[in-house]
Amino acid sequence: MVQAVIRRKAPAIFVNHGAGPLPLLKPVTDPDHGPTRAFLEQVAPQWLGLKDLATKPAAIVVVTAHWETIPEVTISSGESHDLLYDYYGFPSDAYSISYKAKGSPAVAQKIHDLLSQASIPSKLDATRGWDHGTFVPMKLINPEEDIPVVQMSVVGSWDPAHHLRIGQVLAALRDENIAIL
């Protein structure tokens, strides 16, 4: 008897991180930030398949609007990354948040290679920290910090066709169990 193996593509989802770090600092019962926190803690992990070893992504690529680069896409390629508290005017605990998931130089290189093959300029950056567009949602989505994260910039031109093409190229990662946010 022949058995069919159904292979699942890793998901690609959009998440909103709310107002700066506030979803991390406010309880789920907070009327302004609670719904965002609840979505990131409960719904996003389910959509990403985090609770089941059979569906858990091997890595998560976060395309953050808080990192604009010109003229090329820049990809975080370090084994670990500091956090950039790229906001101001928040309570002091907003500046001591930590998120210690590993980076993935191998996934970063794979992204760089895919973009190069598609003639999309990109570069690797092993030193830039993760901004709040990455660490705020990831701390709520995956507090276990056990899935490697690669952060990517958007291109400062904001050309929709160019970003659509980048997304089409990144889609190949989903076949390798790499989720995209």
RASUL-V832845 format. One record per backbone hydrogen bond with DSSP energy under -0.5 kcal/mol. CO is the residue of the C=O (numbers start at 0). NH is the residue of the N-H. If there is no record, write none. Layout:
co->CO nh->NH
co->CO nh->NH
This chain:
co->3 nh->5
co->4 nh->6
co->5 nh->7
co->10 nh->179
co->17 nh->19
co->18 nh->21
co->20 nh->23
co->20 nh->24
co->21 nh->24
co->21 nh->25
co->26 nh->29
co->29 nh->33
co->32 nh->36
co->33 nh->37
co->34 nh->38
co->35 nh->39
co->36 nh->40
co->37 nh->41
co->37 nh->42
co->38 nh->42
co->38 nh->43
co->41 nh->45
co->42 nh->46
co->43 nh->47
co->44 nh->48
co->44 nh->49
co->45 nh->48
co->48 nh->51
co->51 nh->54
co->51 nh->55
co->57 nh->147
co->58 nh->178
co->59 nh->61
co->59 nh->149
co->60 nh->62
co->60 nh->180
co->61 nh->63
co->61 nh->151
co->63 nh->66
co->66 nh->153
co->68 nh->155
co->72 nh->122
co->73 nh->152
co->74 nh->124
co->78 nh->102
co->81 nh->129
co->82 nh->84
co->83 nh->85
co->84 nh->86
co->90 nh->93
co->91 nh->94
co->92 nh->95
co->101 nh->148
co->103 nh->107
co->104 nh->108
co->105 nh->109
co->106 nh->110
co->107 nh->111
co->108 nh->112
co->109 nh->113
co->110 nh->114
co->111 nh->115
co->112 nh->116
co->113 nh->117
co->114 nh->119
co->115 nh->118
co->118 nh->120
co->120 nh->72
co->122 nh->74
co->124 nh->76
co->124 nh->77
co->129 nh->83
co->130 nh->133
co->130 nh->134
co->131 nh->135
co->131 nh->136
co->133 nh->137
co->134 nh->138
co->135 nh->139
co->136 nh->140
co->137 nh->141
co->141 nh->144
co->147 nh->59
co->149 nh->61
co->150 nh->75
co->151 nh->63
co->153 nh->68
co->154 nh->157
co->157 nh->159
co->158 nh->162
co->159 nh->163
co->160 nh->164
co->161 nh->165
co->162 nh->166
co->163 nh->167
co->164 nh->168
co->165 nh->169
co->166 nh->170
co->168 nh->171
co->169 nh->172
co->169 nh->173
co->170 nh->173
co->170 nh->174
co->171 nh->174
co->172 nh->175
co->172 nh->177
co->173 nh->9
co->173 nh->176
co->176 nh->57
co->176 nh->58
co->176 nh->178
co->178 nh->60
co->179 nh->12
